C-alpha cells in the first residue's frame, strides 16, 4: 500500500537548510520515493498552521518510507538540518 511522508517545516537558517535539501533528495530517490510537493505556495484554509513550508513524499509502502527515514543518507541529511528548521514529519498510509 502506498505511503506518504508529510512534513511541515519552518526554516530558521536558509543557508543550512539548503545543505539539508541537497542531501535529502538523493535519500528519497534511493529508497523508492518521489516528491509530490516540495515547498510550493501554501495557503491555510482552516485552523492554525504555523509552518511556511510543506513537503509531501510518496513511497511504495510504509516500510519503504521507514527505510528512507533510517537510511544512512537521510540520517546525514537530518544531521545537516540541525539548527536549520523546526520540523514535523509523519507517515500516513494511502488508500
C-alpha positions in Angstrom: 0.0 0.0 0.0 1.3 3.5 -0.9 2.6 5.6 2.0 3.1 9.3 2.2 5.5 11.2 4.3 4.1 14.7 5.2 6.5 17.3 6.6 5.6 20.7 8.0 8.6 23.0 8.2 9.6 26.4 9.4 13.1 27.2 8.1 15.2 29.2 10.6 18.5 29.1 8.7 18.1 29.2 4.9 21.8 28.5 4.2 22.0 25.4 6.4 18.6 24.3 5.1 20.0 24.2 1.5 22.6 21.6 2.7 19.7 19.5 4.0 17.8 19.8 0.7 20.9 18.8 -1.2 21.3 15.6 0.9 17.6 14.7 1.3 16.7 14.5 -2.4 19.0 11.6 -3.2 18.0 9.8 0.0 14.3 10.0 -1.1 15.1 8.6 -4.6 17.5 5.9 -3.2 14.6 4.5 -1.2 12.0 4.4 -3.9 10.3 7.7 -3.0 9.4 10.7 -5.0 8.4 14.3 -4.2 4.7 15.2 -4.7 5.1 18.7 -3.3 8.2 20.4 -2.2 7.8 23.8 -0.6 5.3 25.3 -3.1 2.9 28.1 -2.4 0.9 27.4 0.8 -2.5 28.7 1.8 -4.1 27.9 5.1 -7.8 27.1 4.6 -8.7 26.2 8.2 -7.1 26.2 11.7 -3.7 27.4 12.9 -0.8 26.4 10.7 2.4 27.9 11.9 4.7 26.4 9.3 5.6 28.1 6.0 6.8 25.1 4.1 5.2 21.6 3.4 6.9 18.7 1.7 4.9 15.6 0.6 6.7 12.4 -0.4 5.3 9.2 -1.8 6.7 5.8 -1.2 5.5 2.4 -2.4 5.0 1.1 1.1 5.2 2.2 4.8 8.2 0.0 5.1 9.9 1.8 2.3 9.1 5.2 3.9 10.6 3.9 7.2 13.7 2.6 5.4 14.1 6.1 3.9 13.9 7.7 7.3 16.5 5.5 8.9 18.8 5.2 5.9 22.4 6.3 6.1 21.8 9.0 3.5 18.8 10.5 5.3 20.5 10.3 8.7 23.2 12.5 7.2 20.6 14.9 5.9 18.9 15.1 9.3 22.2 15.9 10.9 22.8 18.7 8.4 19.4 20.1 9.2 20.1 20.6 12.9 19.6 24.3 13.7 18.2 25.0 10.2 14.5 24.3 10.7 11.6 23.5 13.0 10.5 20.1 11.6 7.4 17.9 12.0 7.1 14.7 10.0 4.5 11.9 9.8 3.9 8.8 7.7 0.4 8.1 6.6 -0.9 5.1 4.7 -2.6 5.8 1.3 -5.9 4.3 0.3 
